[in-house]
Every structure is written in C-alpha cells, then in structure tokens.
Amino acid sequence: MARAAKFKQRCVMCKQNMVLMYSRRQFPICVECHMKKIDKPVKDAKYKKLLDIPREFYLENLFLRNIKESYLRFDKLSEKQIEAFERTVKEMKEGPKDDEE
C-alpha cells in the first residue's frame, strides 16, 4: 500500500514551529497558533453546547479545530459537519478501539 509523503514546513503565522504536512494543499499552521485562532467565545447556545469539549480534544485533533474555526468564521455549521464533529468526539471519549475479537 502506498503511503502519502510527509514533509515539514514552518508555520505561516509564527514562523517558528514546524508543521507535519501531508499535502501541498494543506495550510501550514502549528497547533499553538491554531488554538489561539479558535480560542474565542461561542455566543449561540446550540453551538456553545456542541463545541464545549475538553481542550485536549482540540489539541489532539486537527479536524475538530477546523470545524470550530469554520463555525467562528461563518457563524453556522452544516448538518453533516455537526454529525461528523459529534461522531469524532464520541470516538475520542471512548478511546482507542481493540480489534482483538
């Protein structure tokens, strides 16, 4: 099975930290800068409840950070984004799966 090439690139915001890149299309932003960008309060009660998860989950998962960033940018999320967000949070709460059955 072919694996995607990985390379490192400097963060475009702080210019100090290195970011592991999987594609040229990926925007190189480090976890610290991304967290600064999404650490803003959520005003809508529906989304506040949805996006109120432990900070560690955001630190570990780029997808969760991207969803919160999308909400902060557009003030709404699609139903599919909400479903995927909830599914990912549920999987992270359950922990790693054991495939030894």
N, C-alpha and C positions, 0 to 999 in steps of 0.2 A: 504494500500500500504506500502510495506517495505521500509524503508529509509536506506541509506548507513551509516554505523557507522563513526563518525567523532572523531578524536583524535588530540592532538597537539604533535609536535615534534620539537626539536631545529633545527635551520638552520645548515646545514652541513658546510657552508662556514664561517659564523661569530660566530657561537656557542652562540649567544645572543638572537636573536629573535625567537619567536615561530611561527610555520607554522601549519595551519589547514590542516590536512591530511584526504583524503577520501579513500585512498587505501594504502596498503603496497608497491605497485609498484611505487607510486608517489615519486619523488625525492624531499626531503625536502629543499627547498631554499626559503628564505624570499624575499619579493618584493624589498627591498633595494639592496640586493646582486644580484638579477636577473637583476635589472636596471643597476647596474654597469657593469654587464657582457654584456649587449646588447647596451650600450651607445657608440658604435663605429661607425665611419662614413661609409656610404654605397657608394661605388665607381661607380657601374653600374647605368647608367641614368634611365633605365627601373625600376629597383628595388628601386632606390632612390625616384622616384615619388610615387611608391606604398607604401613604408614603411615610408614616411614622413607624419605622422599623429600626432595629439596632444599628448604630453607626458602623459596627464591624461588618455588617452585610454589605453596606455600600463600599467599604474599603476593599472587600474581597472580590466584588463582582462588578465588572465594567458595565454589563447590561443594565443592572439596577441603577447605576449612576447615570447612564444615558437616558433611561426612562424618566428619572426625576428631572434631569436637565431639559428634556422635551416638555414636561409639564411647566417648568418655570419659564420656558421660552414662549409657549403657546397658550398657557392657562387652561389646557384641557388635554385629555388622552383619549384615544380610540378604545373601543371595547376590547379589541384584540390585544392592545398594549396592556390594558388593565388585567386581562386574563393571564397573559404571559408573566406579568410582574407578580401576580398572586401565586402562580404556579412555581416560579423561581424561588420566592420567599418561603413557600411551603417546603420545597425540596431542601433549602438551606437549613431550615429549622429541624427537619428530620435527620439531617446529617448524611454521610456517605452511605450508599446502598451496598449491601453484601450480596454478591451474585453467587454465593456458595450454596445453592439449593439442590 
